Amino acid sequence: MKTTLKQYQLNVAVRNEISKAIRTASDEGDFLKENKQIELRKYLDTTYFDLLPTVNVKFYIGYRDYYRAVTKIGKNYFTHFEKMTKRSGYRSIEEIEEITDKMNESMIADSYYY
C-alpha cells in the first residue's frame, strides 16, 4: 500500500486520539464506549497500518546493535509509530535481507549484561 508521510502522521494522530478515548472510557467505567473505540482502533489497524510496507533494519542505540522489522515510508523508517532519527537515538540505520536467529540470539545475549 502506498501512502504519504502526511497521511501516515494523520492516521497516527487519529489512532492516538482513539487510544485516549479508550483510556477515558475505561476510567469512567463506560464499557460500551470503550468496546466501540477498541473496535474502531482494530479497524484502523487492519485497514491501514497492517497494510503498510515493512523492511528489516539494523541500527544502533549507543554501542548496542538491534535488528527490527519497521515501517518504511519514502526514505523514512518508523518503529512503534515513532520516526527513527539520530535525534531520537537511532544511529546507522541500514536495511538488511532478514533477521536471523543468530541476530536475535546476539541481542538477547547482549541484554544479559545490562
N, C-alpha and C positions, 0 to 999 in steps of 0.2 A: 504494500500500500504506500503510495506516495503522499507526502504531506509536507507542509512548510513549517519552519521554526515557529512562526507566529501562531499557526493553528495548533501546534503541539503545546505551546505555552498557554494558550487559551483553554485547551482541554484539561491541562494540569490544574489551572486555576479553578475550573468548574469542579474537577474531582476533589480538590481541597475543600471547596465550599460544601460539597456533599458530605465529606468526612466530618466537617464541623457540625453540620446539621444532624448527623448520626450521633455524635457525642452529646449534643444538646438534647436531642430526643431521649437518649438513654438516661441522662441526668434527670430529666423531667419525669421519667417513667412512662413516656408515651411510646409504647411498643409498636403500635400500628404505624406511626410516623417513622419510627426507627427502621422497621422492616421495609417500608416503602423506599426509604433513602438507600438502604443496603441493596435492594433490587435495582435501583437506578444506577448505583455505582457499578454493580456487576454488569449491567447492560452497557455502560460506557466502556468498561474494561474489555468486554468481549467484542464490541463493535468497532473499537478504535485502538486501544493500547495493545491488545494481543495481536493485532494485525501489522504492527509496525516492524520494520526490518531490524534484526539484531545481528551483531557481529561479536566475535570473541576478541578480547583485547588483553594485552599485558600492560601493566602500569606499575609505577612505584609510588608509595606513600612513605616519605622518609627514605630509609635504606631497604625497606622490605618490598619485595615484588609480589604482585597479586595478579590473578587471572579471573576474568569475569565475562559473562555474556551481557552486552549492553545494547541499548537502542542507538542507532545511528541515523541522524537527520542531517543531510548535506555533509558538511565536514565536522559536525558536532557530535559528541558522544554524551549519552545521558545514562545515569545509573540511579535507580530509585527516584526518578523524576528530577534529579539534580544534574546540572551540566558539569561535566568533568573538565575542570580547568586547573592550571597551575595555581591560581589564586586559592582555589578550594582544596589544594593539597595533592592533586594528581599530577605526576611527572612522567615524562617519556611514554606517552600512550601510543601503543602500536598494535595494529591488527595482527592476529595470528589465525592459523587454519583451524585449530581445535584446541580444546583444553583437555590434556591427557591426565590419566590417573597419577602419573609421576608429578605433574604440576600441582595437582590437588594435594598430594602427599607432602610436597615441599612446603606448601602454605600451612598445612597442619603441623608439620614438624617445626616450622619457624615460630608458630604461635605458642608452642610449648615454652619457649624462653621468655615470653612476655606476660 
